[in-house]
Amino acid sequence: MTARRRLGQGALALCAMLTGSLAGYAWGAVQTVDQKDLRFSVKLVKIAKGDSVEFTNSDDTSHNITISGRDFSVNSGLQARGQPFRAPLVKPGVYKVSCAIHPNMRMTIVVE
């Protein structure tokens, strides 16, 4: 078997695996939250299951977004000015959002 054919079969297997893991997932709407003056633009966001929240950094400093809820945690890593961070939330619940660099930056996301 040629290397090209093995690569093609591997790519097909990977696509099948990814498609199976994403089956039933509906890509939803995006709610935008800005970060400016070391604050989130809102304190509470309500979204539907499968929607995303995108955080835009309009500050002159970096941020580090952490979202945590029951059986879920995600961290943006260092988020520079102008860099977006999007988090799809697929399970209903209440999620706490904070900035690891600026502890006074806090908000809540409710997924219905």
NUDREN-126878 format. One line per 2 residues: number of its first residue (from 1); their letters; for each residue x, y, z of N, C-alpha, C. Coordinates in Angstrom, 1 decimal. Atoms other than C-alpha are relative to their C-alpha. Last residue first. Example, Ala and Ser with C-alpha at 12.3 -4.5 7.8 and 13.67 -1.06 7.14 Angstrom:
BEGIN
2> SA> -0.9,-1.1,0.0,13.7,-1.1,7.1,-0.8,1.1,0.8 ~ 0.9,-1.2,0.0,12.3,-4.5,7.8,0.9,1.2,0.0
//
This chain:
BEGIN
112> EV> 1.4,0.6,-0.2,-31.4,26.8,29.0,-0.2,-1.1,-0.9 ~ 0.3,0.7,1.2,-27.7,27.8,29.4,-1.3,-0.7,0.2
110> VI> 1.0,1.0,-0.3,-27.1,30.5,32.0,-0.4,-0.6,-1.4 ~ 0.7,0.5,1.2,-23.8,32.3,31.7,-1.0,-1.0,0.5
108> TM> 0.7,1.3,0.1,-22.6,34.3,34.7,-0.6,-0.3,-1.3 ~ 1.4,0.0,0.6,-20.1,37.1,35.1,-0.5,-1.4,0.1
106> RM> 0.8,1.2,-0.2,-16.8,38.0,36.9,-1.4,0.2,-0.7 ~ 0.8,0.2,1.2,-13.9,40.4,36.4,-0.8,-1.3,0.1
104> NP> 1.3,-0.7,-0.1,-12.8,41.3,39.9,-0.9,-0.1,-1.2 ~ 1.0,0.7,-0.8,-10.1,38.6,39.8,-1.4,0.7,0.2
102> HI> 0.7,-1.1,-0.6,-8.2,40.3,36.9,-1.1,-0.6,0.8 ~ -1.0,-1.1,-0.2,-5.5,37.8,35.7,-0.7,1.2,0.8
100> AC> -1.0,0.5,-1.0,-7.6,34.6,36.1,1.0,1.2,0.3 ~ -1.3,-0.2,0.6,-10.6,36.3,34.4,1.1,-0.3,1.0
98> SV> -0.9,-0.9,-0.7,-13.9,34.9,35.5,1.3,0.2,-0.9 ~ -1.0,-0.5,0.8,-17.0,33.2,34.2,0.9,0.9,0.7
96> KY> -0.7,-1.1,-0.5,-19.3,31.0,36.2,1.1,0.4,-0.9 ~ -1.5,-0.1,0.2,-21.6,28.7,34.3,0.5,1.3,0.6
94> VG> -0.5,-1.3,-0.3,-25.2,27.8,35.2,1.5,-0.1,0.0 ~ -0.5,-0.2,-1.3,-26.8,24.8,33.5,0.5,1.5,0.2
92> PK> 0.7,-1.0,-0.9,-27.9,23.3,30.3,0.6,0.1,1.3 ~ 0.8,0.5,-1.1,-25.2,21.4,28.4,-0.7,1.1,0.8
90> VL> 1.0,0.9,0.5,-23.9,22.3,24.9,-0.9,-0.6,1.1 ~ 0.5,0.7,-1.2,-22.0,25.4,25.6,-1.1,-0.9,-0.3
88> PA> 1.3,0.6,0.2,-19.8,26.6,22.7,-0.4,-0.7,1.3 ~ 0.2,1.2,-0.8,-16.9,28.8,24.0,-1.4,-0.5,-0.3
86> RF> 1.4,0.5,0.1,-15.5,31.5,21.7,-0.1,-1.4,0.7 ~ 0.0,1.4,-0.6,-12.4,33.5,22.4,-1.4,-0.4,0.0
84> PQ> 1.3,0.6,-0.5,-11.7,36.6,20.3,0.2,-1.4,0.6 ~ 0.1,1.4,0.2,-8.3,38.4,20.1,-1.3,-0.6,0.6
82> GR> 0.5,0.3,1.3,-8.5,42.1,19.8,-0.2,-1.4,-0.3 ~ 0.9,-1.0,0.5,-6.2,42.7,22.7,-0.4,-0.3,-1.4
80> AQ> -0.6,-1.3,0.3,-4.4,39.5,23.8,-1.1,1.0,-0.5 ~ 0.8,-0.7,1.1,-6.1,36.5,25.3,0.4,1.4,-0.2
78> LG> -0.2,-1.4,0.1,-3.7,34.3,27.3,-0.7,0.6,-1.2 ~ -1.4,-0.3,0.1,-5.3,30.9,27.7,0.2,1.5,0.0
76> SN> -0.4,-0.6,1.3,-8.9,30.7,27.0,1.5,0.0,-0.2 ~ -0.8,-1.2,-0.2,-9.8,28.3,29.8,0.5,0.5,-1.3
74> VS> -0.8,-0.4,1.2,-12.5,25.7,29.8,0.7,1.3,0.3 ~ -0.9,-1.1,-0.3,-14.3,23.8,32.6,0.8,0.2,-1.3
72> FD> -0.5,-0.7,1.1,-17.3,21.4,32.6,1.0,1.2,0.4 ~ -0.7,0.9,1.0,-18.7,18.7,34.8,0.6,0.7,-1.2
70> RG> 0.1,1.4,-0.3,-21.0,21.2,36.5,0.6,-0.8,-1.1 ~ 1.4,0.4,-0.4,-19.9,24.7,35.6,0.1,-1.5,0.4
68> SI> 0.1,1.2,-0.7,-16.7,26.6,34.8,-1.4,-0.3,0.4 ~ 1.4,0.3,-0.1,-15.6,29.2,32.3,-0.2,-1.3,0.7
66> TI> 0.3,1.3,-0.5,-12.2,30.7,32.7,-1.5,-0.1,0.1 ~ 1.4,0.3,-0.3,-11.1,33.7,30.6,-0.1,-1.5,0.4
64> NH> 0.0,1.4,0.0,-7.5,34.9,30.7,-1.4,-0.5,0.5 ~ 0.9,0.6,-0.9,-7.1,38.6,29.8,0.2,-1.6,-0.1
62> ST> 0.5,1.3,0.2,-4.5,40.7,28.2,-0.9,-0.5,1.1 ~ -0.7,1.1,-0.7,-4.2,44.4,28.5,-0.6,-1.3,-0.3
60> DD> -1.4,-0.2,0.3,-5.2,47.4,26.4,0.8,-1.1,0.6 ~ -0.9,-0.7,-1.0,-8.8,46.3,26.7,1.4,0.1,-0.6
58> SN> -0.2,-1.4,0.4,-11.2,45.5,23.8,0.9,0.8,0.9 ~ -0.8,-0.8,-0.9,-10.9,41.7,24.3,0.2,1.4,-0.6
56> TF> -0.9,-0.9,0.7,-13.8,40.0,22.6,0.8,0.9,0.9 ~ -0.6,-1.1,-0.7,-15.5,37.1,24.3,1.0,0.7,-0.8
54> EV> -1.3,-0.4,0.5,-17.7,34.8,22.2,0.4,1.3,0.8 ~ -0.3,-1.3,-0.5,-20.5,32.9,23.9,1.4,0.4,-0.5
52> SD> -1.4,-0.4,-0.5,-21.8,30.0,22.0,0.0,1.4,0.5 ~ -0.5,-1.4,0.4,-25.2,28.4,21.4,1.4,0.2,0.6
50> GK> -0.7,0.1,1.3,-25.7,24.6,21.7,0.4,1.4,-0.5 ~ -1.0,1.1,0.1,-28.2,24.8,24.6,0.5,0.0,-1.4
48> AI> 0.5,1.3,0.1,-29.9,28.2,24.5,1.1,-1.1,-0.1 ~ -0.1,0.6,1.3,-28.4,31.3,25.9,-0.7,-1.3,-0.1
46> KV> 0.8,1.2,0.1,-28.8,33.6,28.9,0.0,-0.4,-1.5 ~ 0.4,0.3,1.3,-26.0,36.1,29.6,-0.8,-1.3,0.1
44> LK> 0.7,1.2,0.2,-25.4,37.8,32.9,-0.4,-0.2,-1.4 ~ -0.2,0.9,-1.2,-23.0,40.4,34.2,-0.7,-1.3,-0.2
42> VS> 1.3,0.4,-0.7,-22.7,42.3,30.9,0.4,-0.9,1.2 ~ 1.1,-1.0,0.4,-19.9,44.3,29.1,-1.3,-0.4,0.7
40> FR> 0.8,0.6,1.1,-17.3,42.3,31.1,-1.1,1.0,-0.3 ~ 1.4,0.5,-0.3,-15.0,44.5,33.0,-0.5,-0.7,-1.1
38> LD> -0.1,1.1,-1.0,-11.3,45.5,33.1,-1.3,-0.5,0.5 ~ -0.2,-0.7,-1.4,-12.0,48.8,31.3,0.0,-1.1,1.1
36> KQ> -0.4,-1.4,0.1,-13.4,46.8,28.3,0.1,0.6,1.4 ~ -0.8,-0.3,-1.2,-14.1,43.1,27.8,0.6,1.4,-0.2
34> DV> -1.2,-0.8,0.1,-16.9,42.5,25.3,0.7,0.1,1.3 ~ -0.2,-0.7,-1.3,-19.5,39.7,25.4,1.4,0.7,-0.2
32> TQ> -1.3,-0.6,-0.2,-20.9,38.4,22.1,0.1,0.8,1.3 ~ 0.2,-1.2,-0.8,-23.7,35.9,21.9,1.3,0.6,0.3
30> VA> -1.2,-0.5,-0.7,-23.3,33.4,19.0,-0.4,1.3,0.8 ~ -0.3,-1.4,0.1,-26.2,31.3,17.7,1.2,0.4,0.8
28> GW> 1.0,-1.0,-0.4,-26.2,27.6,17.4,0.5,1.4,-0.2 ~ -0.7,-1.2,-0.2,-24.3,24.8,15.8,-0.9,1.1,0.1
26> AY> 0.5,-1.1,0.9,-26.5,21.8,16.3,0.8,1.3,0.3 ~ -0.3,-1.4,-0.5,-24.7,18.8,17.7,-0.5,1.0,-1.0
24> GA> 1.0,-0.5,-0.9,-26.5,15.5,16.9,0.3,1.4,0.5 ~ 1.3,0.3,0.4,-23.4,13.8,15.6,-1.1,0.6,1.0
22> LS> 0.8,-1.2,0.1,-20.3,15.6,16.7,-1.4,-0.2,-0.5 ~ 0.0,-0.7,-1.3,-18.5,12.5,18.0,-0.8,1.3,0.0
20> GT> 0.8,0.7,-1.0,-19.6,10.5,15.0,0.0,0.7,1.4 ~ 1.4,-0.1,0.3,-18.4,13.1,12.6,-0.8,-0.7,1.0
18> LM> 0.4,-1.4,-0.3,-15.0,13.3,14.3,-1.5,0.2,-0.3 ~ 0.0,-0.1,-1.4,-14.5,9.5,14.1,-0.5,1.4,0.5
16> AC> 1.0,0.8,-0.5,-15.6,9.3,10.5,-0.1,0.1,1.5 ~ 1.3,-0.7,0.3,-13.4,12.2,9.6,-1.2,-0.7,0.5
14> LA> 0.1,-1.2,-0.9,-10.4,10.6,11.4,-1.3,0.7,-0.3 ~ 0.3,0.5,-1.4,-11.1,7.3,9.6,-0.1,1.1,1.0
12> LA> 1.3,0.4,0.0,-11.2,9.1,6.2,-0.4,-0.6,1.4 ~ 0.8,-1.2,0.0,-8.0,10.9,6.9,-1.5,-0.4,0.1
10> GQ> -0.1,-0.6,-1.4,-6.3,7.6,7.9,-0.9,1.3,0.1 ~ 0.8,0.8,-0.8,-7.5,6.0,4.6,0.0,0.5,1.5
8> GL> 1.4,-0.2,0.4,-6.1,8.9,2.6,-1.0,-0.8,0.9 ~ 0.4,-1.3,-0.5,-2.8,8.8,4.4,-1.5,0.3,-0.2
6> RR> 0.1,0.2,-1.4,-2.5,5.0,3.8,-0.5,1.4,0.6 ~ 1.2,0.8,-0.3,-3.3,5.6,0.1,-0.2,-0.1,1.5
4> RA> 1.1,-0.8,0.3,-0.6,8.3,-0.1,-1.3,-0.6,0.3 ~ 0.1,-1.0,-1.1,2.0,6.2,1.6,-1.3,0.9,-0.2
2> TM> -0.8,-1.2,0.1,1.4,3.4,-0.9,-0.3,0.9,1.2 ~ 0.9,-1.2,0.0,0.0,0.0,0.0,0.9,1.2,0.0
//
